[in-house]
Amino acid sequence: MENQTIQKETFDFLKELGQNNNRDWFTEHKDIFKSHEKNVKAFYELLKERMGQHDDIEKLKMFRIYRDVRFSSDKTPYKAHFAGSFSRLGAHLRGGYYLQLKPGETFIATGFWQPNKEDLFRIRKELEMDAAPFRKVINASPFKKIWGSLEGEEVKTAPKGFDKEHPDIDLIKKKQFIFVKNFSDKEVFAPTFLDEVNDSFLAIRPYFDLMSEILTTNLNGESLLR
């Protein structure tokens, strides 16, 4: 795979697309888009290969450039960015990875974006019972240096059935359990960008290992997998 870096020309194209977000312009420049798309896909494939050295990655999903405008007030037809997600293999490996490439807004994200009702309840019950292991992982210095603080939407006070005065209510009221790391354009174009993204994803593993254990066992520690 030939493309180990993201080219400045790719971001130049995305900036132009953002300024000319219409079908006529895109059709006229579609061959140029296809060339950039091919190179970006090669980058994602290479990243998937690197990630496979430290995790079991089931698949890479590249998101289409075309926007679904049916239920949006924004009717521009194209996304002015590239994005892809990486799924882990098997029911015992929880969590996922995401990379967006956009001028001035490149970031990676990982964690649990939209946990289903059952998973969310299980996480909250674990935190209600004992949040110490969770806090130990997310507050470890090497982890925090790379990923910063836990992010995600939350309820205003407390979820139904949980005590709003619980000492760990700051975690229990979360609806999402995600981490985000931003990159400048200069960092994206650097030859070390791929390694930095891969190393950041590797650093999330203690969090994934803990959450996978929580989500595949009951509160007695018994496996839910068959």
Secondary structure, 3 states (H helix, E strand, C coil): CCCCCCCHHHHHHHHHHHHCCCHHHHHHCHHHHHHHHHHHHHHHHHHHHHHCCCCCEEEEEECCCECCCCCCCCCCCECCCEEEEEEECCCCCCCEEEEEECCCCEEEEEEECCCCHHHHHHHHHHHHHCCHHHHHHHCCHHHHHHHCCCECCECCCCCCCCCCCCCCHHHHCECCEEEEEEECHHHHHCCCHHHHHHHHHHHCHHHHHHHHHHHCECCCCCECCC
